Amino acid sequence: MTRNTNARIAGVMFLAYIVVGITDMQLHSRARAGADIEARLVSMSQHADLVRYTALLGIVEVFCALVLAVTLYAITYDEDRELAKLGMICRVAEGIIGAFSVPGTLALLWLATASGNDAPDRTAMHALAAYLMRGDMPFTATFFAVGSTLFAWLLLRGRMIPVVLGWIGVFASVLLVICLPLQLVGFLHGPLIQWMFLPMFFFEVPLALWFLIRGVAPPWRAQPA
């Protein structure tokens, strides 16, 4: 495929990833509403279809990450093959690690709806549910952030997208690279967690539209003098 074809596929995947991710979070919060483990399990049993939808959306997100890994590599490898390859590996890791959340979601649904002889001991059920609900998004998203940093830097360095947009991407990605590990280990709390993805939104949506409308310029060093 040509670089512009890869760019347009990446643009579609960026937008799909954002829409599906936001929808997944909304359904997720509705299906698991509750102040404690018991209340969340009861909510999941009452919204079993929503839980199944989140599992399906999780599968879509996995493939969005994998397609983005391949297409962004195809766009940027002429600028720096090694950095592009590392970015692709990070985005593939994001997709693979994210895929493990789908069986976890279905396991929680089983815990919430199991009854009779199939139901586990209540203590064991609560312990397993607490483990599955622990929230490992920062770990998965760290791979996303590192991959995004590398690809944003290559797009900027190669002048393949507008310079301002490239710098926004580098800033947004580096911000997540710093904040997500701190959130993962418990050092980062409060409103910043809710807002730290906002710069990334203002990078990925314009980038997706640019890819769809304008395609991608060849790397600066490959352009004729």
C-alpha positions in Angstrom: 0.0 0.0 0.0 1.1 3.6 -0.6 2.0 5.9 2.3 -1.2 8.0 1.7 -3.3 4.8 1.8 -1.7 3.9 5.1 -2.3 7.4 6.3 -6.0 7.3 5.5 -6.4 3.9 7.1 -4.7 5.3 10.2 -7.0 8.3 10.2 -10.1 6.1 10.2 -8.5 4.0 13.0 -7.7 7.0 15.1 -11.3 8.2 15.0 -12.7 4.7 15.5 -10.5 4.1 18.5 -11.6 7.4 20.1 -15.3 6.8 19.5 -15.2 3.2 20.6 -13.0 4.0 23.6 -15.4 6.8 24.8 -18.4 4.5 24.3 -16.7 1.7 26.1 -16.0 3.9 29.1 -19.5 5.2 29.2 -21.0 1.7 29.1 -18.4 0.4 31.5 -19.3 3.1 34.1 -23.0 2.3 33.8 -22.5 -1.4 34.0 -20.2 -1.3 37.1 -22.0 1.4 39.0 -21.6 1.0 42.8 -19.7 2.0 45.9 -18.2 -1.4 46.6 -17.5 -4.8 45.0 -20.8 -6.2 46.0 -22.8 -3.3 44.5 -20.7 -3.4 41.3 -21.4 -7.1 40.9 -25.1 -6.6 41.4 -25.0 -3.8 38.8 -23.3 -6.0 36.3 -25.8 -8.8 36.8 -28.6 -6.2 36.1 -26.8 -4.9 33.0 -25.4 -8.1 31.6 -26.0 -7.0 28.0 -24.0 -3.8 28.6 -21.1 -5.9 29.9 -21.2 -8.0 26.8 -21.2 -4.9 24.6 -18.1 -3.6 26.5 -16.3 -6.9 25.7 -17.1 -6.6 22.0 -15.9 -3.0 22.1 -12.8 -4.1 23.8 -12.1 -6.5 20.8 -12.6 -3.6 18.4 -10.1 -1.4 20.4 -7.5 -4.2 20.2 -7.7 -4.3 16.4 -7.6 -0.5 16.2 -4.4 -0.5 18.1 -2.9 -3.3 16.0 -3.8 -1.6 12.7 -2.5 1.7 13.9 0.8 0.0 14.9 1.3 -1.3 11.3 0.1 1.8 9.4 2.1 4.3 11.5 5.1 2.1 11.1 4.6 2.1 7.3 4.3 5.9 7.3 7.4 6.7 9.4 9.9 3.9 8.8 11.7 5.9 6.0 12.5 8.6 8.6 14.0 6.2 11.2 13.5 2.5 10.8 14.6 1.6 14.4 12.4 4.2 16.1 9.5 3.3 13.9 9.9 -0.3 14.7 10.1 0.4 18.5 6.9 2.5 18.2 5.1 -0.3 16.4 6.2 -2.8 19.1 4.8 -0.5 21.8 1.5 -0.1 20.0 1.3 -3.9 19.4 2.0 -4.5 23.1 -0.8 -2.0 23.9 -3.2 -4.1 21.8 -2.1 -7.5 23.2 -2.2 -6.4 26.8 -5.6 -4.7 26.2 -6.8 -8.0 24.8 -6.4 -9.7 28.2 -9.1 -7.3 29.6 -11.8 -9.0 27.5 -11.6 -12.4 29.2 -11.4 -10.5 32.5 -14.6 -8.7 31.7 -16.4 -11.9 30.8 -15.1 -13.5 34.0 -16.6 -10.7 36.0 -19.9 -11.2 34.2 -19.8 -14.9 35.2 -19.1 -14.0 38.8 -22.0 -11.5 38.8 -24.5 -13.9 37.3 -23.4 -17.3 38.7 -26.0 -19.0 40.9 -26.6 -22.4 42.5 -23.9 -25.0 42.3 -22.0 -22.9 39.8 -21.6 -19.9 42.2 -18.2 -19.7 44.0 -17.8 -19.1 47.7 -18.7 -15.5 48.5 -15.3 -14.6 50.0 -13.5 -16.1 47.0 -15.9 -14.3 44.6 -15.2 -11.0 46.2 -11.5 -11.5 46.2 -11.4 -12.5 42.6 -13.8 -9.7 41.6 -11.6 -7.2 43.4 -8.5 -8.4 41.6 -10.3 -8.3 38.2 -11.6 -4.7 38.9 -8.2 -3.4 40.1 -7.9 -1.1 37.1 -4.7 -1.7 35.1 -5.4 0.9 32.4 -2.3 3.0 33.2 -0.1 0.0 32.5 -1.6 -0.6 29.1 -1.8 3.1 28.3 1.9 3.5 29.1 2.8 1.4 26.0 0.4 3.6 24.0 2.1 6.7 25.3 5.6 5.6 24.4 4.5 4.4 21.0 2.7 7.7 20.4 5.7 9.7 21.5 7.9 7.9 19.0 5.5 8.2 16.1 4.7 11.9 16.9 8.4 12.7 17.0 9.1 10.9 13.6 6.1 12.7 12.0 7.4 16.0 13.3 11.1 15.4 12.4 10.2 14.3 8.9 7.8 17.3 8.4 5.1 14.8 7.4 2.4 16.8 9.2 2.2 20.5 10.2 4.9 21.4 12.7 2.5 22.8 15.3 0.4 19.6 15.2 3.6 17.6 15.5 4.7 19.5 18.6 1.3 19.1 20.2 1.6 15.4 19.6 5.0 15.2 21.2 3.9 17.3 24.2 0.7 15.2 24.7 2.5 11.9 24.4 5.4 12.9 26.7 2.9 14.2 29.3 1.3 10.7 29.4 4.7 8.9 29.5 5.4 10.9 32.7 2.0 10.8 34.3 0.8 7.2 33.6 3.6 5.3 35.4 3.1 7.7 38.4 -0.6 6.9 38.4 0.1 3.2 38.1 2.3 3.1 41.3 -0.1 5.4 43.2 1.9 8.6 43.3 -0.5 10.6 41.1 -4.0 11.3 42.2 -6.7 13.9 41.8 -8.1 15.9 38.9 -4.9 15.6 36.7 -5.8 12.0 36.1 -9.1 13.1 34.5 -7.4 15.8 32.3 -4.1 14.4 31.3 -5.6 12.8 28.2 -7.1 16.0 26.9 -4.0 17.2 25.0 -3.9 13.8 23.3 -7.5 14.3 22.1 -6.5 17.6 20.6 -3.6 15.9 18.8 -5.3 12.7 17.5 -8.5 14.2 16.2 -6.8 16.8 14.0 -4.2 14.3 13.0 -6.9 11.8 11.9 -8.6 14.5 9.9 -5.3 15.6 8.3 -4.5 12.1 7.3 -8.0 11.6 5.8 -8.1 14.9 3.9 -4.5 15.7 3.1 -2.7 12.3 3.4 0.9 12.5 4.6 3.9 14.3 3.1 7.0 12.3 2.3 9.8 12.5 5.0 11.6 15.9 4.8 14.9 14.2 4.0 13.3 12.3 1.1 11.9 15.3 -0.6 13.7 16.8 -3.6 15.8 19.9 -2.9 
